Each structure stands twice: as C-alpha cells, then as structure tokens.
Amino acid sequence: MNVYIILFFAIALEVLGTMLLPASQNFSKLFPSATLLISYGASFYLLALLSQKLPLAIIYASWAGLGVFSVALLSYVFYKQTLNWQTIIGLFLIVIGVTIVNLYKGQSY
C-alpha cells in the first residue's frame, strides 16, 4: 500500500479524534470518548508503521500541518467557530509548507 495513503488515514484518524474532543464533554460521554481514544491510538500506530518507510520529519510535518488545517476548517463547519482572514492565510501557509517539505524530501544539499 502506498505510504501516502497510510499517512492520509493517520491524518484522518487524528482529525476525527480531535473533532470528538468537545463531544466527549471532558471524557464523560462514553461513545465519543472511546471513539476519540481509538482514533488517536490507530493514528499513532499508523505513524509508527510509516516511521519505517519515510523520514520522521516528513511524516510529522504532514500529519501535524494537514491535521491543523483540517481541524480548523471542520471546526468552522461543525462548531461554527470563526476564521478571520489572518487565520485563513496562516492555514494556507501551513499547506504550502507541507507541500514544499514533501516535494523536496529527497533532495539534500
């Protein structure tokens, strides 16, 4: 399986877990709490698998950057949290940074 597909699933699981944090109500709700813990656990398991195939800097930059971007957008949609223009620019800079890191991962100077 392509390592970037696994990375995508790791990011998706982390985003799912993060989006469930408010729904867990400080871990007092069983289903959201269990789902978020399983999501985080599965995400970290996939990251551990990926660490054998890709450089850790690439994995973490992609996972963290795209996770932050996704959570911010989904929080806007589902939790009606506001995004000002500065935040939107910052989020797109994160995506640009992750793209650059991935494009030039194999080059060393």
Legacy VTK file of the C-alpha trace (Angstrom):
# vtk DataFile Version 3.0
C-alpha trace
ASCII
DATASET POLYDATA
POINTS 109 float
0.000 0.000 0.000
1.230 3.472 -0.841
2.764 5.192 2.190
0.881 8.394 1.430
-2.445 6.573 1.613
-1.458 5.308 5.064
-0.412 8.850 6.016
-3.779 10.161 4.815
-5.572 7.636 7.054
-3.351 8.579 10.003
-4.252 12.246 9.480
-7.951 11.441 9.088
-7.970 9.421 12.316
-6.195 12.176 14.229
-8.660 14.752 12.897
-11.598 12.523 13.861
-10.254 12.185 17.391
-9.662 15.905 17.718
-13.109 16.772 16.397
-14.643 14.484 19.014
-12.935 16.239 21.935
-15.804 18.704 22.513
-18.403 15.936 22.054
-16.712 13.827 24.732
-17.531 16.537 27.303
-14.327 16.045 29.290
-14.452 12.278 28.712
-17.841 11.993 30.421
-19.603 10.664 27.305
-18.703 7.046 26.578
-19.105 6.757 22.791
-17.290 9.960 21.749
-14.567 9.342 24.342
-13.979 5.746 23.259
-14.027 6.704 19.579
-11.526 9.511 20.031
-9.138 7.308 22.038
-9.342 4.554 19.427
-8.832 7.124 16.650
-5.745 8.582 18.308
-4.365 5.122 19.038
-4.869 3.957 15.463
-3.352 7.181 14.132
-0.221 6.731 16.243
0.006 3.080 15.204
-0.044 4.124 11.539
2.595 6.789 12.263
4.784 4.095 13.823
4.421 1.973 10.673
5.225 4.951 8.493
8.336 5.785 10.509
9.943 2.676 8.998
9.352 3.924 5.436
9.524 7.717 5.454
11.666 10.264 7.282
10.083 11.291 10.584
10.282 14.990 9.671
8.169 14.371 6.565
5.633 12.265 8.462
5.230 14.704 11.320
5.155 17.852 9.174
2.413 16.350 7.028
0.445 14.850 9.922
0.556 17.934 12.120
0.200 20.538 9.371
-2.657 18.939 7.496
-4.275 17.965 10.787
-4.291 21.579 11.984
-5.624 22.741 8.619
-8.398 20.130 8.596
-9.441 20.675 12.218
-9.655 24.443 11.693
-11.873 24.057 8.634
-14.060 21.365 10.179
-14.415 23.392 13.395
-15.700 26.252 11.270
-18.265 23.955 9.627
-19.407 21.831 12.572
-18.783 24.005 15.617
-19.387 27.407 13.974
-16.016 28.693 15.111
-14.866 31.827 13.347
-11.928 32.105 10.985
-10.603 35.592 10.330
-8.587 36.422 7.243
-5.279 36.163 9.134
-6.145 32.618 10.232
-7.116 31.638 6.696
-3.818 32.950 5.325
-1.930 31.116 8.068
-3.729 27.863 7.270
-2.857 28.131 3.596
0.768 28.862 4.517
0.759 25.612 6.517
-0.456 23.720 3.445
2.183 25.400 1.285
4.861 24.494 3.836
3.771 20.851 3.989
3.733 20.716 0.186
7.253 22.140 -0.051
8.552 19.712 2.581
7.081 16.782 0.661
8.246 17.977 -2.761
11.865 18.335 -1.681
12.109 15.447 0.787
14.604 13.508 -1.280
16.970 16.352 -2.051
19.906 17.129 0.174
22.414 19.915 -0.310
LINES 1 110
109 0 1 2 3 4 5 6 7 8 9 10 11 12 13 14 15 16 17 18 19 20 21 22 23 24 25 26 27 28 29 30 31 32 33 34 35 36 37 38 39 40 41 42 43 44 45 46 47 48 49 50 51 52 53 54 55 56 57 58 59 60 61 62 63 64 65 66 67 68 69 70 71 72 73 74 75 76 77 78 79 80 81 82 83 84 85 86 87 88 89 90 91 92 93 94 95 96 97 98 99 100 101 102 103 104 105 106 107 108
